[in-house]
Amino acid sequence: MKTRHCKHLLSIAVASCMPLIASAGLVVDGDFAPPPDGAPSFTTIYSGATIGGVGAWTVTQGSVDVINGYWEAPPGGGQSLDMQGNSPGAISQTISGLVAGQQYLLTFDISGNPDGEPTIKTLAVSLGGGFAQDFSYNDTGTTKTSMNWATESELFTYSGGSGVLQFQDVSVGGPGYYGAVLGDVSLTPVPEPATIISGVLMLLPFGASTLRILRKRVA
């Protein structure tokens, strides 16, 4: 009985910390906010230009297509990017507030432009000196009305560096304009174990009161 209550209290403490994690998102315009009504279904943005009204993302290579209704939106809403506009593209954003030695959770949604080859679309993702990894997506069965979005989540420790978050299409094959598709980008710091322990300690008085009430009812 005591073990079950302790596990229950720990779960409550962890859950109570999750809003703090969610509210601490560091990426600006991670959903590539939709433009005003009447905008075209997709817009090609070339190297050197920025994406969206706030200009948080910069195209650093080739070009990307900002998709507004041409195909199914990401699960979280907003727009998506075909990472090959008229050629393989890359985008970046300098993230403020990163702390060396801190753990971070990077999440994003990935799909692939279903209009053409290659079947395997690949994104190279990096952040300063703390994270670098390729993510591949097989677009077999993907259509404009059913993009079969997949969510990628990676936990890593930031080791320092420029703080530049970059997504680059490195797909092999195809004509160069049917790329990986990106949406719903998020980066959040992960609380230290001490934070969760503090949450448990804060809830102990509540847990003790609940146990006393339960014992009285049983008696």
C-alpha positions as CSV (number, residue, x, y, z in Angstrom):
1,M,0.0,0.0,0.0
2,K,2.7,2.5,1.0
3,T,4.7,1.6,-2.2
4,R,1.7,2.3,-4.4
5,H,1.1,5.7,-2.7
6,C,4.8,6.7,-3.0
7,K,4.7,5.9,-6.7
8,H,1.5,7.8,-7.1
9,L,3.0,10.9,-5.4
10,L,6.1,10.6,-7.6
11,S,4.0,10.5,-10.7
12,I,2.1,13.6,-9.5
13,A,5.3,15.4,-8.9
14,V,6.7,14.7,-12.3
15,A,3.4,15.7,-13.9
16,S,3.5,18.9,-12.0
17,C,6.9,19.7,-13.4
18,M,5.8,19.2,-17.0
19,P,4.0,22.6,-17.4
20,L,7.3,24.2,-16.3
21,I,9.1,22.3,-19.1
22,A,6.5,23.2,-21.7
23,S,6.5,26.8,-20.8
24,A,10.3,27.0,-21.2
25,G,10.4,26.4,-24.9
26,L,13.4,28.1,-26.5
27,V,12.6,28.0,-30.2
28,V,11.0,31.0,-31.7
29,D,8.3,30.3,-34.3
30,G,8.7,26.6,-34.1
31,D,5.4,26.1,-36.0
32,F,6.3,28.5,-38.8
33,A,3.2,30.6,-38.0
34,P,0.7,30.8,-40.9
35,P,0.5,34.0,-42.9
36,P,-2.6,36.1,-43.4
37,D,-5.5,34.5,-45.2
38,G,-5.2,34.5,-49.0
39,A,-1.5,33.5,-49.0
40,P,-0.4,31.0,-51.6
41,S,-0.4,27.3,-50.8
42,F,3.4,27.4,-50.8
43,T,6.1,30.1,-51.0
44,T,9.7,29.5,-52.0
45,I,12.3,31.2,-49.7
46,Y,15.9,31.5,-50.9
47,S,19.2,31.5,-49.2
48,G,19.8,34.7,-47.2
49,A,16.1,35.4,-46.6
50,T,14.2,34.8,-43.4
51,I,11.0,32.8,-42.8
52,G,7.8,34.3,-41.4
53,G,6.8,37.6,-40.0
54,V,9.2,37.5,-37.0
55,G,12.1,36.3,-39.2
56,A,13.3,33.9,-36.5
57,W,14.6,31.4,-39.1
58,T,17.1,32.1,-41.8
59,V,17.6,30.1,-45.0
60,T,21.3,29.4,-45.1
61,Q,21.5,27.1,-48.1
62,G,19.6,26.5,-51.3
63,S,15.9,27.2,-50.8
64,V,12.8,25.8,-48.9
65,D,9.1,25.9,-49.6
66,V,6.8,27.3,-46.8
67,I,3.7,25.1,-47.1
68,N,0.3,26.7,-46.4
69,G,-2.4,24.2,-47.2
70,Y,-0.7,22.4,-50.1
71,W,-0.7,19.3,-48.0
72,E,-1.8,18.1,-44.5
73,A,-0.5,20.3,-41.7
74,P,1.6,19.0,-38.9
75,P,-0.3,17.5,-35.9
76,G,0.3,20.6,-33.8
77,G,-1.0,22.9,-36.5
78,G,0.9,25.8,-38.1
79,Q,2.8,25.4,-41.4
80,S,5.5,23.1,-42.6
81,L,8.6,23.4,-44.7
82,D,9.6,21.4,-47.7
83,M,13.3,21.4,-47.1
84,Q,14.0,21.2,-50.8
85,G,12.5,24.2,-52.6
86,N,14.2,24.5,-55.9
87,S,17.3,22.9,-54.5
88,P,18.3,21.2,-51.2
89,G,17.9,23.8,-48.4
90,A,19.0,24.5,-44.8
91,I,17.6,26.7,-42.1
92,S,19.0,27.9,-38.9
93,Q,18.1,29.9,-35.7
94,T,20.4,31.1,-32.9
95,I,19.0,29.9,-29.6
96,S,19.3,32.2,-26.6
97,G,19.7,31.0,-23.0
98,L,21.5,27.7,-23.6
99,V,23.6,26.5,-20.6
100,A,26.6,24.2,-21.1
101,G,26.1,20.9,-19.2
102,Q,22.3,21.3,-19.2
103,Q,20.1,18.6,-20.7
104,Y,17.6,19.6,-23.4
105,L,14.8,17.8,-25.3
106,L,14.6,18.5,-29.0
107,T,11.3,17.5,-30.7
108,F,10.1,18.0,-34.3
109,D,7.7,16.5,-36.8
110,I,9.0,15.0,-40.0
111,S,7.4,13.8,-43.2
112,G,8.4,13.8,-46.9
113,N,7.2,15.6,-50.0
114,P,5.1,12.9,-51.7
115,D,5.3,14.4,-55.2
116,G,8.5,12.7,-56.2
117,E,11.8,10.9,-55.4
118,P,13.8,10.1,-53.4
119,T,11.6,7.8,-51.3
120,I,14.0,8.2,-48.3
121,K,14.2,11.8,-47.2
122,T,16.9,12.8,-44.7
123,L,17.5,15.8,-42.5
124,A,20.8,16.6,-40.8
125,V,20.1,18.3,-37.5
126,S,22.6,20.0,-35.3
127,L,22.9,22.4,-32.3
128,G,26.2,24.0,-31.4
129,G,28.7,21.5,-30.1
130,G,26.1,19.5,-28.2
131,F,24.1,17.6,-30.8
132,A,24.4,16.4,-34.4
133,Q,22.3,13.6,-36.0
134,D,20.7,12.6,-39.2
135,F,17.0,11.7,-39.3
136,S,15.5,9.7,-42.2
137,Y,11.9,9.3,-43.3
138,N,10.4,6.8,-45.8
139,D,7.6,8.4,-47.6
140,T,6.1,5.2,-49.0
141,G,2.3,5.6,-48.7
142,T,2.5,9.3,-47.9
143,T,0.0,11.5,-49.7
144,K,-0.9,15.2,-49.6
145,T,-4.0,14.4,-47.6
146,S,-2.3,11.9,-45.3
147,M,1.3,13.0,-44.6
148,N,1.9,10.2,-42.0
149,W,3.7,12.6,-39.7
150,A,6.3,11.1,-37.4
151,T,7.6,12.9,-34.2
152,E,11.3,12.7,-33.4
153,S,12.4,13.4,-29.8
154,E,16.1,13.5,-28.8
155,L,17.4,14.1,-25.3
156,F,21.0,15.5,-25.2
157,T,23.4,17.5,-23.1
158,Y,24.5,20.8,-24.5
159,S,28.3,21.1,-24.4
160,G,28.6,24.7,-25.6
161,G,29.3,26.3,-28.9
162,S,27.5,28.8,-31.1
163,G,23.9,27.8,-30.1
164,V,22.8,27.7,-33.7
165,L,20.0,25.1,-34.3
166,Q,20.2,23.9,-38.0
167,F,18.1,21.7,-40.2
168,Q,19.6,20.7,-43.5
169,D,18.2,18.4,-46.2
170,V,20.8,15.8,-47.1
171,S,18.5,13.5,-49.0
172,V,20.3,11.4,-51.7
173,G,18.8,11.1,-55.2
174,G,15.8,12.7,-56.9
175,P,15.7,15.9,-58.8
176,G,16.5,18.1,-55.8
177,Y,13.1,19.6,-55.1
178,Y,11.1,16.8,-53.3
179,G,12.6,17.0,-49.8
180,A,12.1,16.1,-46.2
181,V,9.2,18.1,-44.6
182,L,9.6,19.8,-41.2
183,G,7.1,21.1,-38.6
184,D,6.5,21.7,-35.0
185,V,10.0,22.3,-33.8
186,S,10.6,22.6,-30.0
187,L,13.6,22.8,-27.7
188,T,13.1,22.6,-23.9
189,P,15.4,22.3,-20.9
190,V,14.9,19.2,-18.9
191,P,14.7,19.8,-15.1
192,E,17.3,18.4,-12.8
193,P,16.4,15.4,-10.6
194,A,16.5,17.8,-7.7
195,T,13.6,19.6,-9.2
196,I,11.5,16.5,-9.3
197,I,12.5,15.6,-5.7
198,S,11.5,19.0,-4.5
199,G,8.1,18.5,-6.1
200,V,7.7,15.2,-4.2
201,L,8.7,16.9,-1.0
202,M,6.2,19.7,-1.6
203,L,3.4,17.1,-2.1
204,L,4.3,14.9,0.9
205,P,2.0,16.9,3.4
206,F,-0.8,16.5,0.9
207,G,-0.1,12.8,0.6
208,A,0.0,12.3,4.3
209,S,-3.4,14.0,4.7
210,T,-4.8,11.8,2.0
211,L,-3.6,8.7,3.8
212,R,-5.1,9.8,7.1
213,I,-8.5,10.3,5.4
214,L,-8.3,6.9,3.7
215,R,-7.4,5.2,7.0
216,K,-10.4,6.9,8.7
217,R,-12.7,5.7,6.0
218,V,-11.4,2.1,6.2
219,A,-11.8,2.2,10.0
